[in-house]
């Protein structure tokens, strides 16, 4: 009896990894500060010139660049194009995605132990069918670097392995995301109140783990930034004490996560969360999860990725609700209908993910432009700087109308007619780069939607009569 279960388990693991890598393959290129920080570790250390708004730890990029640095060195000896380095960076992002997938798989094993193989299988299928979880799993963001550690910590908490839970929690809070003290702290509080964990045991694991984690991040990040720094401490001060995270946008509705982010992330699976709560064990899992989302809702700046860690937990609850219906398939006709709905929601989620994946493919219009001539790369990381003899610049203190703009041979910028007009004396449009504009729906044709593209970026060339 164990063999079919093992085969099924391997198939589900293969499915999770395949879906993760499919998202990476279709959404090949990506721009963020963490990806950019991988470049200076392996190349010129230009993060001193472009430090970003707040410092983030280099431990995640160090992990990735340690893997790729021998290959980068080999490519530099061969004078290979940096485009191949970008392809290598893509494979490293794939490694990050595999790390997330393996942590989900470890969680699945604990779910199988506590709830059975049906719930475990439904959990994997639900995760694989959801766009946002798979989309973010290969994005080198601080939240994603923290995600596998959080999932392992949650799995340890489920299994009452207090030592692993405390060490992993301390590491991820001090090094990667300080706000996770809310989520993991609620789990810790529940363990203390239920007497599953004692104060002495807490101190025994937390103090050395905290000291080691702090020494690790301060040591490595101070080395790379040439100053004494605790990055996550700086972020905590910036976002909470100074409350400057609102500079990046404000949501005026405190329940935005509940009525917008979670339905978008979970899809149809959100319908089965209430039935999953019929099991007392899932209510225990959901309590710190809902508490974390409620507490985090008080911050004015809200993004879906900030609560990314809660999606797999909610999927466990939804999977339990689905299994309750499937296990009663033979008892009543309503359960037969419900079983069809369970299958239908997985298919619907997969269809929604496919559409979202196709739309997102057109959301990075800067990529095609790098095959032409560009100097001020707006949407790219340094890995796409193809010409070694050019100086690529991304200054944020100049814009259309600034005197220094005329010194650039080529400019890649937003396709804004007003801004283009401000540069007409020195630069002329060379090419327009299209990207996603909107979607048109039509119920009387297949496929029932079409993606409309529009000019998003413009590549400008300096007029020969105006040398720098």
VENFENKA-V509979 format. One record per residue. N is the residue number from 1. RES is the residue in one small letter. PHI is phi in degrees with one decimal (none if undefined). Layout:
n:N res:RES phi:PHI
n:N res:RES phi:PHI
//
This chain:
n:1 res:x phi:none
n:2 res:x phi:-75.3
n:3 res:x phi:-65.7
n:4 res:x phi:-59.2
n:5 res:x phi:-62.6
n:6 res:x phi:-65.8
n:7 res:x phi:-62.9
n:8 res:x phi:-61.4
n:9 res:x phi:-62.8
n:10 res:x phi:-64.8
n:11 res:x phi:-65.2
n:12 res:x phi:-68.3
n:13 res:x phi:-63.3
n:14 res:x phi:-61.9
n:15 res:x phi:-62.7
n:16 res:x phi:-60.6
n:17 res:x phi:-65.6
n:18 res:x phi:-63.9
n:19 res:x phi:-66.1
n:20 res:x phi:-61.3
n:21 res:x phi:-70.6
n:22 res:x phi:-63.5
n:23 res:x phi:-61.7
n:24 res:x phi:-66.0
n:25 res:x phi:-65.8
n:26 res:x phi:-76.5
n:27 res:x phi:-103.6
n:28 res:x phi:-63.1
n:29 res:x phi:-104.5
n:30 res:x phi:-155.9
n:31 res:x phi:-123.7
n:32 res:x phi:-161.6
n:33 res:x phi:-68.3
n:34 res:x phi:-67.8
n:35 res:x phi:-61.8
n:36 res:x phi:-66.5
n:37 res:x phi:-73.8
n:38 res:x phi:-67.8
n:39 res:x phi:-62.6
n:40 res:x phi:-64.0
n:41 res:x phi:-62.1
n:42 res:x phi:-93.8
n:43 res:x phi:-128.7
n:44 res:x phi:-98.9
n:45 res:x phi:56.0
n:46 res:x phi:-85.2
n:47 res:x phi:-69.2
n:48 res:x phi:-71.9
n:49 res:x phi:-80.6
n:50 res:x phi:-126.5
n:51 res:x phi:-78.0
n:52 res:x phi:87.0
n:53 res:x phi:-68.2
n:54 res:x phi:-128.6
n:55 res:x phi:-78.0
n:56 res:x phi:-118.4
n:57 res:x phi:-62.9
n:58 res:x phi:-90.8
n:59 res:x phi:-61.9
n:60 res:x phi:-63.4
n:61 res:x phi:-59.6
n:62 res:x phi:-61.8
n:63 res:x phi:-59.9
n:64 res:x phi:-71.2
n:65 res:x phi:-70.0
n:66 res:x phi:-62.0
n:67 res:x phi:-70.5
n:68 res:x phi:-92.9
n:69 res:x phi:-59.0
n:70 res:x phi:-60.9
n:71 res:x phi:-69.5
n:72 res:x phi:-63.3
n:73 res:x phi:-63.4
n:74 res:x phi:-64.2
n:75 res:x phi:-64.9
n:76 res:x phi:-67.8
n:77 res:x phi:-65.1
n:78 res:x phi:-84.0
n:79 res:x phi:53.6
n:80 res:x phi:-77.0
n:81 res:x phi:-64.0
n:82 res:x phi:-68.0
n:83 res:x phi:-61.4
n:84 res:x phi:-69.5
n:85 res:x phi:-64.9
n:86 res:x phi:-63.9
n:87 res:x phi:-63.5
n:88 res:x phi:-68.8
n:89 res:x phi:-61.9
n:90 res:x phi:-62.5
n:91 res:x phi:-66.7
n:92 res:x phi:-70.7
n:93 res:x phi:-64.0
n:94 res:x phi:-63.1
n:95 res:x phi:-62.5
n:96 res:x phi:-62.0
n:97 res:x phi:-63.2
n:98 res:x phi:-65.9
n:99 res:x phi:-60.3
n:100 res:x phi:-63.4
n:101 res:x phi:-63.0
n:102 res:x phi:-66.7
n:103 res:x phi:-69.1
n:104 res:x phi:-63.3
n:105 res:x phi:-67.7
n:106 res:x phi:-64.4
n:107 res:x phi:-64.5
n:108 res:x phi:-59.9
n:109 res:x phi:-64.4
n:110 res:x phi:-69.3
n:111 res:x phi:-62.9
n:112 res:x phi:-62.3
n:113 res:x phi:-67.2
n:114 res:x phi:-92.3
n:115 res:x phi:-116.7
n:116 res:x phi:105.7
n:117 res:x phi:-71.1
n:118 res:x phi:-64.4
n:119 res:x phi:-64.4
n:120 res:x phi:-63.0
n:121 res:x phi:-64.8
n:122 res:x phi:-64.6
n:123 res:x phi:-61.0
n:124 res:x phi:-65.0
n:125 res:x phi:-64.2
n:126 res:x phi:-66.1
n:127 res:x phi:-60.9
n:128 res:x phi:-67.2
n:129 res:x phi:-86.0
n:130 res:x phi:-97.1
n:131 res:x phi:-67.6
n:132 res:x phi:-65.9
n:133 res:x phi:-64.8
n:134 res:x phi:-70.7
n:135 res:x phi:-62.7
n:136 res:x phi:-77.6
n:137 res:x phi:-64.1
n:138 res:x phi:-110.9
n:139 res:x phi:-90.5
n:140 res:x phi:-76.0
n:141 res:x phi:-101.9
n:142 res:x phi:-55.5
n:143 res:x phi:-62.1
n:144 res:x phi:-77.8
n:145 res:x phi:-61.0
n:146 res:x phi:-78.6
n:147 res:x phi:-54.9
n:148 res:x phi:-62.4
n:149 res:x phi:-68.8
n:150 res:x phi:-63.6
n:151 res:x phi:-63.7
n:152 res:x phi:-67.1
n:153 res:x phi:-65.3
n:154 res:x phi:-64.4
n:155 res:x phi:-62.3
n:156 res:x phi:-63.9
n:157 res:x phi:-65.1
n:158 res:x phi:-59.5
n:159 res:x phi:-87.5
n:160 res:x phi:57.5
n:161 res:x phi:-95.7
n:162 res:x phi:-63.4
n:163 res:x phi:-61.8
n:164 res:x phi:-63.7
n:165 res:x phi:-60.4
n:166 res:x phi:-68.6
n:167 res:x phi:-66.4
n:168 res:x phi:-66.3
n:169 res:x phi:-64.1
n:170 res:x phi:-62.0
n:171 res:x phi:-60.4
n:172 res:x phi:-71.4
n:173 res:x phi:-72.9
n:174 res:x phi:-75.9
n:175 res:x phi:-94.9
n:176 res:x phi:-108.1
n:177 res:x phi:-141.2
n:178 res:x phi:-67.5
n:179 res:x phi:-67.8
n:180 res:x phi:-68.4
n:181 res:x phi:-60.9
n:182 res:x phi:-68.3
n:183 res:x phi:-68.8
n:184 res:x phi:-70.5
n:185 res:x phi:-65.9
n:186 res:x phi:-65.8
n:187 res:x phi:-63.9
n:188 res:x phi:-61.1
n:189 res:x phi:-62.4
n:190 res:x phi:-64.2
n:191 res:x phi:-67.0
n:192 res:x phi:-68.4
n:193 res:x phi:-68.3
n:194 res:x phi:-86.9
n:195 res:x phi:63.8
n:196 res:x phi:-76.1
n:197 res:x phi:-139.0
n:198 res:x phi:-100.9
n:199 res:x phi:-62.5
n:200 res:x phi:-64.1
n:201 res:x phi:-65.7
n:202 res:x phi:-60.2
n:203 res:x phi:-66.9
n:204 res:x phi:-60.5
n:205 res:x phi:-92.0
n:206 res:x phi:-71.4
n:207 res:x phi:-65.1
n:208 res:x phi:-65.3
n:209 res:x phi:-64.8
n:210 res:x phi:-66.7
n:211 res:x phi:-64.0
n:212 res:x phi:-66.3
n:213 res:x phi:-64.1
n:214 res:x phi:-65.7
n:215 res:x phi:-63.6
n:216 res:x phi:-65.2
n:217 res:x phi:-71.7
n:218 res:x phi:-65.7
n:219 res:x phi:-63.9
n:220 res:x phi:-69.7
n:221 res:x phi:-72.0
n:222 res:x phi:-66.7
n:223 res:x phi:-63.9
n:224 res:x phi:-73.6
n:225 res:x phi:-102.1
n:226 res:x phi:57.7
n:227 res:x phi:-160.1
n:228 res:x phi:-71.8
n:229 res:x phi:-153.6
n:230 res:x phi:-115.7
n:231 res:x phi:-54.2
n:232 res:x phi:-70.1
n:233 res:x phi:-66.2
n:234 res:x phi:-65.3
n:235 res:x phi:-63.8
n:236 res:x phi:-60.5
n:237 res:x phi:-65.0
n:238 res:x phi:-66.3
n:239 res:x phi:-85.1
n:240 res:x phi:-103.8
n:241 res:x phi:-65.3
n:242 res:x phi:-83.1
n:243 res:x phi:52.7
n:244 res:x phi:-94.1
n:245 res:x phi:-63.3
n:246 res:x phi:-66.8
n:247 res:x phi:-62.9
n:248 res:x phi:-97.7
n:249 res:x phi:127.6
n:250 res:x phi:-130.0
n:251 res:x phi:-105.0
n:252 res:x phi:-82.1
n:253 res:x phi:-104.7
n:254 res:x phi:-68.9
n:255 res:x phi:-97.7
n:256 res:x phi:-56.2
n:257 res:x phi:-62.2
n:258 res:x phi:-79.7
n:259 res:x phi:-97.9
n:260 res:x phi:-123.0
n:261 res:x phi:-65.1
n:262 res:x phi:-64.9
n:263 res:x phi:-60.4
n:264 res:x phi:-68.0
n:265 res:x phi:-75.9
n:266 res:x phi:-85.9
n:267 res:x phi:66.5
n:268 res:x phi:-67.9
n:269 res:x phi:-62.0
n:270 res:x phi:-62.6
n:271 res:x phi:-68.1
n:272 res:x phi:-100.7
n:273 res:x phi:-63.3
n:274 res:x phi:-58.3
n:275 res:x phi:-68.4
n:276 res:x phi:-67.0
n:277 res:x phi:-74.6
n:278 res:x phi:-64.4
n:279 res:x phi:-88.2
n:280 res:x phi:-59.5
n:281 res:x phi:-65.0
n:282 res:x phi:-71.3
n:283 res:x phi:-64.9
n:284 res:x phi:-66.0
n:285 res:x phi:-69.5
n:286 res:x phi:-79.0
n:287 res:x phi:-58.4
n:288 res:x phi:-67.3
n:289 res:x phi:-66.8
n:290 res:x phi:-66.0
n:291 res:x phi:-61.0
n:292 res:x phi:-63.6
n:293 res:x phi:-64.2
n:294 res:x phi:-63.0
n:295 res:x phi:-64.1
n:296 res:x phi:-71.7
n:297 res:x phi:-68.8
n:298 res:x phi:-72.7
n:299 res:x phi:-73.1
n:300 res:x phi:-68.1
n:301 res:x phi:-88.8
n:302 res:x phi:-125.9
n:303 res:x phi:-139.1
n:304 res:x phi:-58.6
n:305 res:x phi:-67.4
n:306 res:x phi:-67.6
n:307 res:x phi:-114.9
n:308 res:x phi:-56.3
n:309 res:x phi:-65.6
n:310 res:x phi:-85.0
n:311 res:x phi:-62.2
n:312 res:x phi:-61.3
n:313 res:x phi:-65.7
n:314 res:x phi:-63.8
n:315 res:x phi:-67.7
n:316 res:x phi:-61.6
n:317 res:x phi:-63.9
n:318 res:x phi:-63.6
n:319 res:x phi:-63.6
n:320 res:x phi:-65.1
n:321 res:x phi:-64.8
n:322 res:x phi:-64.1
n:323 res:x phi:-66.3
n:324 res:x phi:-60.1
n:325 res:x phi:-73.5
n:326 res:x phi:-65.3
n:327 res:x phi:-68.7
n:328 res:x phi:-106.0
n:329 res:x phi:-56.1
n:330 res:x phi:-88.6
n:331 res:x phi:-90.6
n:332 res:x phi:-157.7
n:333 res:x phi:-64.0
n:334 res:x phi:-66.0
n:335 res:x phi:-71.5
n:336 res:x phi:-63.9
n:337 res:x phi:-64.3
n:338 res:x phi:-62.5
n:339 res:x phi:-65.4
n:340 res:x phi:-63.8
n:341 res:x phi:-67.1
n:342 res:x phi:-60.4
n:343 res:x phi:-65.2
n:344 res:x phi:-63.1
n:345 res:x phi:-69.5
n:346 res:x phi:-67.1
n:347 res:x phi:-65.8
n:348 res:x phi:-64.3
n:349 res:x phi:-60.5
n:350 res:x phi:-64.2
n:351 res:x phi:-65.9
n:352 res:x phi:-62.0
n:353 res:x phi:-63.6
n:354 res:x phi:-63.6
n:355 res:x phi:-65.0
n:356 res:x phi:-62.6
n:357 res:x phi:-65.5
n:358 res:x phi:-65.6
n:359 res:x phi:-65.0
n:360 res:x phi:-65.3
n:361 res:x phi:-58.9
n:362 res:x phi:-97.4
n:363 res:x phi:-91.6
n:364 res:x phi:-123.4
n:365 res:x phi:-68.5
n:366 res:x phi:-71.9
n:367 res:x phi:-64.8
n:368 res:x phi:-61.6
n:369 res:x phi:-68.5
n:370 res:x phi:-72.7
n:371 res:x phi:-76.5
n:372 res:x phi:-100.9
n:373 res:x phi:-111.7
n:374 res:x phi:-149.7
n:375 res:x phi:-119.6
n:376 res:x phi:-99.3
n:377 res:x phi:-80.6
n:378 res:x phi:-86.5
n:379 res:x phi:-106.8
n:380 res:x phi:-113.4
n:381 res:x phi:-98.2
n:382 res:x phi:-64.4
n:383 res:x phi:-64.8
n:384 res:x phi:-98.9
n:385 res:x phi:-80.2
n:386 res:x phi:-85.4
n:387 res:x phi:-99.5
n:388 res:x phi:-69.2
n:389 res:x phi:-90.2
n:390 res:x phi:-101.7
n:391 res:x phi:-106.2
n:392 res:x phi:-94.0
n:393 res:x phi:-134.9
n:394 res:x phi:-137.9
n:395 res:x phi:-77.9
n:396 res:x phi:-104.0
n:397 res:x phi:-100.1
n:398 res:x phi:-130.1
n:399 res:x phi:-158.0
n:400 res:x phi:-54.3
n:401 res:x phi:98.3
n:402 res:x phi:-74.3
n:403 res:x phi:-57.6
n:404 res:x phi:-70.3
n:405 res:x phi:-61.8
n:406 res:x phi:-71.9
n:407 res:x phi:-82.2
n:408 res:x phi:-86.5
n:409 res:x phi:-70.2
n:410 res:x phi:-137.9
n:411 res:x phi:-131.4
n:412 res:x phi:-111.2
n:413 res:x phi:-147.9
n:414 res:x phi:-62.2
n:415 res:x phi:-78.5
n:416 res:x phi:-105.6
n:417 res:x phi:-59.1
n:418 res:x phi:-65.2
n:419 res:x phi:-67.9
n:420 res:x phi:-63.6
n:421 res:x phi:-64.3
n:422 res:x phi:-67.3
n:423 res:x phi:-105.3
n:424 res:x phi:-63.4
n:425 res:x phi:-75.5
n:426 res:x phi:-121.4
n:427 res:x phi:-132.5
n:428 res:x phi:-124.4
n:429 res:x phi:-62.2
n:430 res:x phi:-103.3
n:431 res:x phi:-162.3
n:432 res:x phi:-110.6
n:433 res:x phi:-109.0
n:434 res:x phi:-93.3
n:435 res:x phi:-150.0
n:436 res:x phi:-61.1
n:437 res:x phi:-113.1
n:438 res:x phi:-163.1
n:439 res:x phi:-121.4
n:440 res:x phi:-110.7
n:441 res:x phi:-104.9
n:442 res:x phi:-149.2
n:443 res:x phi:-71.9
n:444 res:x phi:-101.3
n:445 res:x phi:-143.3
n:446 res:x phi:-128.1
n:447 res:x phi:-67.0
n:448 res:x phi:-83.2
n:449 res:x phi:-140.8
n:450 res:x phi:-141.9
n:451 res:x phi:-95.9
n:452 res:x phi:-101.8
n:453 res:x phi:-103.0
n:454 res:x phi:-144.1
n:455 res:x phi:-68.7
n:456 res:x phi:-110.0
n:457 res:x phi:-128.9
n:458 res:x phi:-130.5
n:459 res:x phi:-102.1
n:460 res:x phi:-106.5
n:461 res:x phi:-116.7
n:462 res:x phi:-68.1
n:463 res:x phi:-67.8
n:464 res:x phi:-56.3
n:465 res:x phi:-73.4
n:466 res:x phi:-122.6
n:467 res:x phi:-67.4
n:468 res:x phi:-74.9
//
